[in-house]
Amino acid sequence: MVQHILVAHDLSPEADLALQRADLLARQLGARLSLVHVLATGGDAEAARARLAPALAACASARSELLVRSGHPVEEILAQVRGLPADLVVLGAHHAQSAQGFAGTTLEQLLQGCPVPLLLAVQPAWQPWTRALVALDFSPCASRALQQTWQLLADGASVHALHIDEQAAIHALDDPAERQFQRELFDRLVDDERRRLPDRPLLLSHALLSGEREHCLQTVIAAEQPQLLALGAHSRGVLADALLGSLVLQLLQQPPCDVLVVR
């Protein structure tokens, strides 16, 4: 359950959008809201507070605090996540003018080290999300991504669970029996997941596609127009940790909508 949301702010307009979404979620969930800025070398703490205090004051969250820290951005953010502790980290899209922009290795390090779900919020947060897309496979992290999405959505929203069968596209494209078997397995998975989800007025639909992973996902994003895309980030050893999944990183660096990553 999300009880404490941490926003990592780099003094950019993109981070202001992330703060808007975090504030909306905090009010929706009844959660605390913390805003943290990590000073660049030689940064002015008072100037940072003067920039961020009015933005936080404009939030409607009942419980909020501003934290200004010095040090390595990733290390300080992760220290706050663990020390507060936080249940969700929210940040904005990278922009070229920021010395601490959340891109490249900084973003990868945050993803690798963050013990809680991470939300990249890139859209104006005028209202709660009403459409979410979850990439669902048979992994625990994908299951957790669905569960987290279910918690973050407001009543009346819809969740579309997508499974992409890359192996079937390569080896069994012309085998109807194999395709039917894969559909039945995924149907069972969704039924199992549905039983584990809290009883809420949300709509859950699902689909299975066979083909190249990126192409299938982009096709469904174009058709469904989700406001939130939820992904599980697999971790299967040193190599997987280093790469973290090229598709996950690509979607975070060029997000089609708000993106939630759960490990």
DRENDO-1510 file (C-alpha; in Angstrom, 1 decimal, always signed):
<recs>
REC; n; res; u; v; w
REC; 1; MET; +0.0; +0.0; +0.0 .
REC; 2; VAL; +1.4; +3.4; -1.0 .
REC; 3; GLN; +1.6; +5.5; +2.2 .
REC; 4; HIS; +4.6; +7.8; +1.3 .
REC; 5; ILE; +5.4; +9.2; -2.1 .
REC; 6; LEU; +8.9; +10.7; -2.8 .
REC; 7; VAL; +9.3; +13.2; -5.7 .
REC; 8; ALA; +12.9; +13.6; -7.0 .
REC; 9; HIS; +13.0; +17.2; -8.3 .
REC; 10; ASP; +15.8; +18.7; -10.5 .
REC; 11; LEU; +14.4; +22.2; -10.7 .
REC; 12; SER; +13.0; +21.7; -14.2 .
REC; 13; PRO; +9.5; +22.2; -15.6 .
REC; 14; GLU; +9.4; +18.5; -16.3 .
REC; 15; ALA; +9.9; +17.8; -12.6 .
REC; 16; ASP; +7.0; +20.2; -11.9 .
REC; 17; LEU; +4.8; +17.9; -13.9 .
REC; 18; ALA; +6.0; +15.0; -11.8 .
REC; 19; LEU; +5.1; +16.9; -8.6 .
REC; 20; GLN; +1.6; +17.5; -10.0 .
REC; 21; ARG; +1.0; +13.8; -10.5 .
REC; 22; ALA; +2.5; +12.9; -7.1 .
REC; 23; ASP; +0.3; +15.5; -5.4 .
REC; 24; LEU; -2.8; +14.1; -7.1 .
REC; 25; LEU; -1.8; +10.5; -6.2 .
REC; 26; ALA; -1.1; +11.6; -2.6 .
REC; 27; ARG; -4.5; +13.1; -2.2 .
REC; 28; GLN; -6.2; +10.1; -3.9 .
REC; 29; LEU; -4.4; +7.6; -1.7 .
REC; 30; GLY; -4.2; +9.6; +1.5 .
REC; 31; ALA; -0.4; +9.3; +1.4 .
REC; 32; ARG; +2.4; +11.6; +2.6 .
REC; 33; LEU; +4.4; +13.6; +0.0 .
REC; 34; SER; +8.1; +14.4; +0.2 .
REC; 35; LEU; +9.9; +16.5; -2.3 .
REC; 36; VAL; +13.7; +16.0; -2.5 .
REC; 37; HIS; +16.3; +18.0; -4.4 .
REC; 38; VAL; +20.0; +17.0; -4.5 .
REC; 39; LEU; +22.2; +20.0; -5.0 .
REC; 40; ALA; +24.8; +20.0; -7.8 .
REC; 41; THR; +28.4; +20.8; -6.9 .
REC; 42; GLY; +28.4; +24.4; -5.7 .
REC; 43; GLY; +24.6; +24.5; -5.6 .
REC; 44; ASP; +22.8; +27.1; -3.5 .
REC; 45; ALA; +20.5; +25.4; -1.0 .
REC; 46; GLU; +18.6; +28.6; -0.2 .
REC; 47; ALA; +18.0; +29.3; -3.9 .
REC; 48; ALA; +16.7; +25.7; -4.3 .
REC; 49; ARG; +14.4; +26.1; -1.3 .
REC; 50; ALA; +13.1; +29.4; -2.7 .
REC; 51; ARG; +12.3; +27.7; -6.0 .
REC; 52; LEU; +10.7; +24.6; -4.5 .
REC; 53; ALA; +8.9; +25.8; -1.4 .
REC; 54; PRO; +6.1; +27.7; -3.4 .
REC; 55; ALA; +5.7; +24.6; -5.7 .
REC; 56; LEU; +5.2; +22.4; -2.7 .
REC; 57; ALA; +2.9; +24.9; -1.0 .
REC; 58; ALA; +0.7; +25.0; -4.1 .
REC; 59; CYS; +0.1; +21.2; -3.6 .
REC; 60; ALA; -3.2; +20.2; -1.9 .
REC; 61; SER; -1.6; +17.3; -0.1 .
REC; 62; ALA; -2.3; +17.6; +3.7 .
REC; 63; ARG; +1.1; +16.1; +4.7 .
REC; 64; SER; +4.2; +17.3; +2.7 .
REC; 65; GLU; +7.8; +18.1; +3.3 .
REC; 66; LEU; +10.7; +19.6; +1.4 .
REC; 67; LEU; +14.2; +18.0; +1.6 .
REC; 68; VAL; +17.3; +19.6; +0.1 .
REC; 69; ARG; +20.4; +17.4; +0.2 .
REC; 70; SER; +24.0; +17.4; -1.1 .
REC; 71; GLY; +25.9; +14.6; -2.7 .
REC; 72; HIS; +25.6; +12.1; -5.6 .
REC; 73; PRO; +22.0; +12.4; -6.9 .
REC; 74; VAL; +21.4; +8.7; -7.2 .
REC; 75; GLU; +22.9; +7.8; -3.8 .
REC; 76; GLU; +21.0; +10.6; -2.0 .
REC; 77; ILE; +17.7; +9.8; -3.6 .
REC; 78; LEU; +18.0; +6.1; -2.8 .
REC; 79; ALA; +19.1; +7.0; +0.8 .
REC; 80; GLN; +15.9; +9.0; +1.2 .
REC; 81; VAL; +13.8; +6.2; -0.3 .
REC; 82; ARG; +15.1; +3.8; +2.3 .
REC; 83; GLY; +15.3; +6.2; +5.2 .
REC; 84; LEU; +11.9; +7.8; +5.1 .
REC; 85; PRO; +10.8; +5.2; +3.9 .
REC; 86; ALA; +9.0; +5.8; +0.7 .
REC; 87; ASP; +6.6; +3.4; -1.2 .
REC; 88; LEU; +6.8; +5.1; -4.6 .
REC; 89; VAL; +9.3; +7.3; -6.3 .
REC; 90; VAL; +8.1; +9.9; -8.9 .
REC; 91; LEU; +10.3; +11.8; -11.3 .
REC; 92; GLY; +10.0; +13.8; -14.5 .
REC; 93; ALA; +11.4; +13.4; -17.9 .
REC; 94; HIS; +15.0; +14.2; -18.7 .
REC; 95; HIS; +15.8; +17.6; -20.2 .
REC; 96; ALA; +19.2; +18.6; -21.7 .
REC; 97; GLN; +19.7; +21.7; -19.6 .
REC; 98; SER; +19.8; +19.8; -16.3 .
REC; 99; ALA; +23.1; +18.8; -14.8 .
REC; 100; GLN; +21.3; +16.1; -12.9 .
REC; 101; GLY; +18.8; +15.1; -15.6 .
REC; 102; PHE; +17.3; +11.7; -15.1 .
REC; 103; ALA; +18.6; +9.9; -18.2 .
REC; 104; GLY; +21.3; +7.5; -19.3 .
REC; 105; THR; +23.3; +6.0; -16.5 .
REC; 106; THR; +21.5; +8.1; -13.8 .
REC; 107; LEU; +18.2; +6.6; -14.8 .
REC; 108; GLU; +19.6; +3.1; -15.0 .
REC; 109; GLN; +21.2; +3.4; -11.6 .
REC; 110; LEU; +18.0; +4.6; -10.0 .
REC; 111; LEU; +16.1; +1.7; -11.6 .
REC; 112; GLN; +18.7; -0.8; -10.5 .
REC; 113; GLY; +18.9; +0.4; -6.9 .
REC; 114; CYS; +15.4; +1.5; -6.2 .
REC; 115; PRO; +13.6; -0.9; -3.9 .
REC; 116; VAL; +10.2; +0.5; -4.6 .
REC; 117; PRO; +8.2; +1.2; -7.8 .
REC; 118; LEU; +9.4; +4.1; -9.9 .
REC; 119; LEU; +7.0; +6.4; -11.8 .
REC; 120; LEU; +8.1; +8.6; -14.7 .
REC; 121; ALA; +5.4; +11.2; -14.9 .
REC; 122; VAL; +5.4; +13.2; -18.1 .
REC; 123; GLN; +1.8; +14.3; -18.6 .
REC; 124; PRO; -0.1; +17.2; -16.9 .
REC; 125; ALA; -2.0; +15.7; -14.0 .
REC; 126; TRP; -5.4; +17.4; -14.3 .
REC; 127; GLN; -7.2; +14.3; -13.3 .
REC; 128; PRO; -6.6; +10.7; -12.2 .
REC; 129; TRP; -5.6; +8.1; -14.9 .
REC; 130; THR; -8.6; +6.4; -16.5 .
REC; 131; ARG; -6.7; +4.1; -18.9 .
REC; 132; ALA; -3.7; +1.9; -18.1 .
REC; 133; LEU; -1.8; -0.7; -20.0 .
REC; 134; VAL; +0.2; -3.4; -18.2 .
REC; 135; ALA; +2.7; -5.6; -19.9 .
REC; 136; LEU; +1.9; -8.9; -18.2 .
REC; 137; ASP; +4.0; -12.1; -18.5 .
REC; 138; PHE; +4.5; -15.0; -16.1 .
REC; 139; SER; +7.1; -13.2; -14.0 .
REC; 140; PRO; +6.6; -12.0; -10.4 .
REC; 141; CYS; +7.6; -8.4; -11.3 .
REC; 142; ALA; +4.9; -8.2; -14.0 .
REC; 143; SER; +2.4; -9.5; -11.4 .
REC; 144; ARG; +3.6; -6.8; -9.0 .
REC; 145; ALA; +3.2; -4.2; -11.8 .
REC; 146; LEU; -0.4; -5.1; -12.3 .
REC; 147; GLN; -1.0; -5.0; -8.5 .
REC; 148; GLN; +0.6; -1.6; -8.2 .
REC; 149; THR; -1.4; -0.2; -11.1 .
REC; 150; TRP; -4.6; -1.5; -9.6 .
REC; 151; GLN; -3.8; +0.4; -6.4 .
REC; 152; LEU; -2.8; +3.7; -8.1 .
REC; 153; LEU; -5.9; +4.0; -10.4 .
REC; 154; ALA; -9.1; +5.8; -9.3 .
REC; 155; ASP; -12.5; +4.0; -9.3 .
REC; 156; GLY; -13.9; +3.6; -12.8 .
REC; 157; ALA; -10.6; +3.3; -14.6 .
REC; 158; SER; -9.8; +0.5; -17.0 .
REC; 159; VAL; -6.7; -1.8; -17.1 .
REC; 160; HIS; -5.6; -3.6; -20.2 .
REC; 161; ALA; -3.2; -6.5; -19.6 .
REC; 162; LEU; -1.0; -7.4; -22.7 .
REC; 163; HIS; +1.1; -10.5; -23.1 .
REC; 164; ILE; +3.5; -10.7; -26.1 .
REC; 165; ASP; +4.5; -14.2; -27.2 .
REC; 166; GLU; +7.8; -13.6; -29.0 .
REC; 167; GLN; +8.6; -17.3; -29.2 .
REC; 168; ALA; +5.3; -18.2; -30.8 .
REC; 169; ALA; +5.9; -15.5; -33.4 .
REC; 170; ILE; +9.2; -17.2; -34.4 .
REC; 171; HIS; +8.5; -20.9; -34.0 .
REC; 172; ALA; +4.8; -21.4; -34.1 .
REC; 173; LEU; +3.2; -18.7; -36.3 .
REC; 174; ASP; +1.4; -21.3; -38.4 .
REC; 175; ASP; +0.5; -23.7; -35.5 .
REC; 176; PRO; -3.1; -23.0; -34.4 .
REC; 177; ALA; -2.9; -25.5; -31.6 .
REC; 178; GLU; +0.2; -23.8; -30.2 .
REC; 179; ARG; -1.5; -20.4; -30.4 .
REC; 180; GLN; -4.6; -21.8; -28.6 .
REC; 181; PHE; -2.4; -23.3; -25.9 .
REC; 182; GLN; -0.7; -19.9; -25.3 .
REC; 183; ARG; -4.0; -18.1; -25.1 .
REC; 184; GLU; -5.3; -20.6; -22.6 .
REC; 185; LEU; -2.2; -20.3; -20.4 .
REC; 186; PHE; -2.6; -16.5; -20.5 .
REC; 187; ASP; -6.3; -16.6; -19.7 .
REC; 188; ARG; -5.5; -18.7; -16.7 .
REC; 189; LEU; -2.8; -16.3; -15.6 .
REC; 190; VAL; -5.2; -13.3; -15.8 .
REC; 191; ASP; -7.9; -15.3; -13.9 .
REC; 192; ASP; -5.4; -16.0; -11.2 .
REC; 193; GLU; -4.2; -12.4; -11.1 .
REC; 194; ARG; -7.8; -11.1; -11.0 .
REC; 195; ARG; -8.6; -13.3; -7.9 .
REC; 196; ARG; -5.6; -11.8; -6.1 .
REC; 197; LEU; -6.6; -8.2; -6.8 .
REC; 198; PRO; -8.6; -6.2; -4.3 .
REC; 199; ASP; -12.3; -6.0; -5.1 .
REC; 200; ARG; -12.6; -2.5; -6.7 .
REC; 201; PRO; -14.8; -0.9; -9.4 .
REC; 202; LEU; -12.1; -1.2; -12.1 .
REC; 203; LEU; -12.3; -2.9; -15.5 .
REC; 204; LEU; -9.7; -5.5; -16.4 .
REC; 205; SER; -9.3; -6.7; -20.0 .
REC; 206; HIS; -6.5; -8.7; -21.6 .
REC; 207; ALA; -5.0; -9.7; -24.9 .
REC; 208; LEU; -2.2; -11.9; -26.2 .
REC; 209; LEU; -0.2; -11.0; -29.3 .
REC; 210; SER; +2.5; -12.9; -31.2 .
REC; 211; GLY; +5.3; -11.0; -32.8 .
REC; 212; GLU; +8.2; -8.8; -32.2 .
REC; 213; ARG; +8.0; -7.4; -28.7 .
REC; 214; GLU; +8.6; -3.7; -29.4 .
REC; 215; HIS; +6.3; -3.6; -32.5 .
REC; 216; CYS; +3.5; -5.4; -30.7 .
REC; 217; LEU; +3.7; -3.0; -27.7 .
REC; 218; GLN; +3.8; +0.1; -29.9 .
REC; 219; THR; +0.8; -1.1; -31.8 .
REC; 220; VAL; -1.3; -1.6; -28.7 .
REC; 221; ILE; -0.1; +1.7; -27.3 .
REC; 222; ALA; -1.3; +3.4; -30.4 .
REC; 223; ALA; -4.7; +1.6; -30.3 .
REC; 224; GLU; -5.4; +1.9; -26.5 .
REC; 225; GLN; -3.9; +5.3; -25.9 .
REC; 226; PRO; -3.1; +4.5; -22.3 .
REC; 227; GLN; -2.3; +7.3; -19.8 .
REC; 228; LEU; -0.2; +5.0; -17.7 .
REC; 229; LEU; +2.1; +2.1; -19.0 .
REC; 230; ALA; +3.2; -0.3; -16.3 .
REC; 231; LEU; +6.2; -2.6; -16.8 .
REC; 232; GLY; +8.0; -5.2; -14.7 .
REC; 233; ALA; +11.8; -4.8; -14.8 .
REC; 234; HIS; +13.3; -8.3; -14.7 .
REC; 235; SER; +16.4; -8.9; -12.7 .
REC; 236; ARG; +18.1; -12.2; -13.5 .
REC; 237; GLY; +21.7; -11.6; -12.6 .
REC; 238; VAL; +24.5; -9.2; -13.4 .
REC; 239; LEU; +24.0; -9.0; -17.2 .
REC; 240; ALA; +20.2; -8.5; -16.9 .
REC; 241; ASP; +20.8; -5.9; -14.1 .
REC; 242; ALA; +23.3; -4.0; -16.3 .
REC; 243; LEU; +21.0; -3.9; -19.3 .
REC; 244; LEU; +17.7; -3.8; -17.3 .
REC; 245; GLY; +15.9; -4.6; -20.4 .
REC; 246; SER; +16.5; -2.5; -23.4 .
REC; 247; LEU; +12.8; -2.0; -24.1 .
REC; 248; VAL; +12.2; -0.7; -20.5 .
REC; 249; LEU; +15.0; +1.9; -20.9 .
REC; 250; GLN; +13.8; +2.9; -24.3 .
REC; 251; LEU; +10.3; +3.5; -23.1 .
REC; 252; LEU; +11.6; +5.6; -20.2 .
REC; 253; GLN; +13.9; +7.7; -22.4 .
REC; 254; GLN; +11.1; +8.2; -24.9 .
REC; 255; PRO; +7.9; +7.7; -22.8 .
REC; 256; PRO; +4.6; +7.5; -24.7 .
REC; 257; CYS; +2.8; +8.4; -21.5 .
REC; 258; ASP; +3.4; +8.1; -17.8 .
REC; 259; VAL; +5.5; +5.0; -17.2 .
REC; 260; LEU; +5.5; +2.9; -14.0 .
REC; 261; VAL; +8.4; +0.4; -13.5 .
REC; 262; VAL; +8.1; -2.3; -10.8 .
REC; 263; ARG; +10.9; -4.7; -9.9 .
</recs>
